[in-house]
Amino acid sequence: MLDRSLAILDAVESGHRSFTAIVEATGLSRPTAHRLIKALEDHGLLAFVGGRGYGLGPRLLRLAATAMRELPLRDLAHPALERLAMTTSESAQLFVRSGNERICVDAVEAASELRTIVPVGAGLPLTAGSAGKVFLAWASDVDRKRLLRRVPRFTTDTPSAERLLEEVATVRLRGWAMSSGEREPGVASVSAPVFGPHGGLAAVVSVSGPHTRVGRFRARRYAPAVLAAAGEIQRSLGYAS
């Protein structure tokens, strides 16, 4: 039963699937698939979203976030995050991808009373915010196209799929991304990629704060510090920057 349940989770790992698509991907009979899907839903490991199908459930994402906090990545990256927060006087975060979300696995808050707070373990979208743009920029063409089929609007400044495609191309060229008010009004951020072996994307490091301090017209002054932090984390992981 465990193997068959894992086969269902594997089938939806890359995105939501309909019941029929899960049956086809796993080779399970419809009654067996229905029974296992119901059990996974009851335990919060699978969730149904109308119009999209079944996807990874909130409990599984929380477990993934907990597991990521235990990995060496968090411990090795934390000193760089502390220095980034101190250098910029803004909050710093480290994100990894989990399915269709980015999960905050570590964060250092700014000392300022007016600051942004991203809780460790929080799941955030890939289609809004500078960190999301970095994940999109280094996703495969097929994966990026799939993610951009549906771009929910969080604010009036949330970019459209067409605009995201343009910005992602720019991110790949210059190596960092910025955003302002895309996920939450008044919040801005600057992010850079942390590469793993063979040039794959291991994580994304970000600095965020009020748009009055980190907005689009001021983002460039934060980029060097964020890029330096990303390079420092890469070296801590044993990869050349």
PENORSUL-V881005 format. One record per backbone hydrogen bond with DSSP energy under -0.5 kcal/mol. NH is the residue of the N-H (numbers start at 1). CO is the residue of the C=O. Records with the same first field share a line. If there is no record, write none. Layout:
NH = CO ; CO
//
This chain:
5 = 1
6 = 2
7 = 3
8 = 4
9 = 5
10 = 6
11 = 7
12 = 8
13 = 9 ; 10
15 = 12
17 = 54
22 = 18
23 = 19
24 = 20
25 = 21
26 = 22
27 = 23
33 = 29
34 = 30
35 = 31
36 = 32
37 = 33
38 = 34
39 = 35
40 = 36
41 = 37
42 = 38
43 = 39
44 = 41
45 = 40
46 = 40
47 = 55
49 = 53
50 = 48
52 = 49
53 = 49
54 = 17
55 = 47
57 = 45
59 = 44
60 = 44
61 = 57
62 = 58
63 = 59
64 = 60
65 = 61
66 = 62
67 = 63
68 = 64
69 = 65
70 = 66 ; 67
71 = 67 ; 68
74 = 68 ; 71
75 = 71
76 = 72
77 = 73
78 = 74
79 = 75
80 = 77
81 = 77
82 = 78
83 = 79
84 = 80
85 = 81
86 = 82
87 = 83
88 = 84
89 = 85
91 = 208
92 = 108
93 = 206
94 = 106
95 = 204
96 = 103
98 = 101
101 = 98
102 = 124
103 = 96
104 = 122
105 = 94 ; 103
106 = 94
108 = 92
115 = 113
119 = 117
121 = 104
122 = 119
124 = 102 ; 122
126 = 100
133 = 129
134 = 130
135 = 131
136 = 132
137 = 133
138 = 134
139 = 136
144 = 140
145 = 141
146 = 142
147 = 143
148 = 144
149 = 146
150 = 147
152 = 150
154 = 152
157 = 181
158 = 155
164 = 160
165 = 161
166 = 162
167 = 163
168 = 164
169 = 165
170 = 166
171 = 167
172 = 168
173 = 169
174 = 170
175 = 171
177 = 191
179 = 189
181 = 187
187 = 184
188 = 209
189 = 179
190 = 207
191 = 177
192 = 205
193 = 175
194 = 203
195 = 193
196 = 200
199 = 196
200 = 197
202 = 194 ; 200
203 = 194
204 = 95
205 = 192
206 = 93
207 = 190
208 = 91
209 = 188
211 = 186
213 = 210
214 = 210
215 = 211
218 = 215
219 = 215
221 = 218
222 = 218 ; 219
223 = 219
224 = 220
226 = 222
227 = 223
228 = 224
229 = 225
230 = 226
231 = 227
232 = 228
233 = 229
234 = 230
235 = 231
236 = 232
237 = 233
238 = 235
239 = 234
//
